[in-house]
Amino acid sequence: MSARVAVVRFPGSNCEDETLAAVERAGAAGVLLDYRATSLDGADAVLLPGGFSYGDYLRSGAIARFAPVMDAVRAHADAGGVVIGICNGFQIACEAGLLPGALLRNAQQRFTSRPVDVRIERADTVCTTRFTVGDVIRIPVAHGEGRYVADADTLDRLEGDGLVVMRYVQEDGADAPHNPNGSARDIAGICNAAGNVVGFMPHPERLADAVLGSDAGHRIFTSLVDRLGAAVSA
Amino acid sequence: MTFRVQVRVIPRPGLLDPQGQAVEHALGSLGFAGVGSVRVGKAIELSIDAASADEARAAARAMCDRLLANPVTEDYAIEVEA
């Protein structure tokens, strides 16, 4: 039995189709889940996709956080279920308090849409097991509000507990002098203490098929499916 | 009674505010001298039906804590008028 992965479509989501395709390419059964749903439809994991939910009004993710489906998402996360937020989904997860911190307007005040190099800092999260710590992948970012901020104590705790999952780096994996959005400590993605909730700004689903010239993002999804497969058969 | 409530949401001090910086730079370019510490936030106006100004303020505070402001990055101020 293949794992079921739900991808939520909020009003204003725009990456749900390629996220579903990436999930299915990795071997899971994808389920498109409406934001008004009150259950996860039996899904083993839920992905909050990129886009501009509710027009990014007020703050990115601030209103999506209260969409009906989020009660089920929160219950799933609280029970140890897998929740992954990509780009706007990361913003929603932070607004919902599923992950610490917040994502603010890029430091350079511009929407940034380009490939970036990110270093995998954890190879044991629900979506990075097919990587080795230190691997660098080039996948796109496309966001206006991706500057990760948190207070100094939270940042120290993220670092100390090893909760930074992805970091913006140079192509050779060395720390970069600048990052694409001004994020604190070059943070591109984090996870919660239990490791079942992960959020990141880059879009692996946009580069998950070799026909596009690279499938650098594919392993995020195969890692997820590996993890769910192990859980489903356990 | 209906109270007019004004909520000001401002980026927390110490956080980089690129909008404020851009506005400050633009003001300088226009020849306005001596302008500094520009920060750009949001003003939200609403009317609240409540028994008293205190009750309206308490309701507005709850709205700020849950939705209107992000406690990680923003401070807010509330003004209530009858």
Interface residues (C-beta under 8 A of the other chain):
Chain A: L58 R59 A62 I63 F66 C94 E95 P100 G101 A102 L104 R105 N106 A107 Q108 Q109 R147 V149 A150 D151 G182
Chain B: P11 L15 L16 P18 Q19 A22 K42 L67 L68 N70 V72 T73
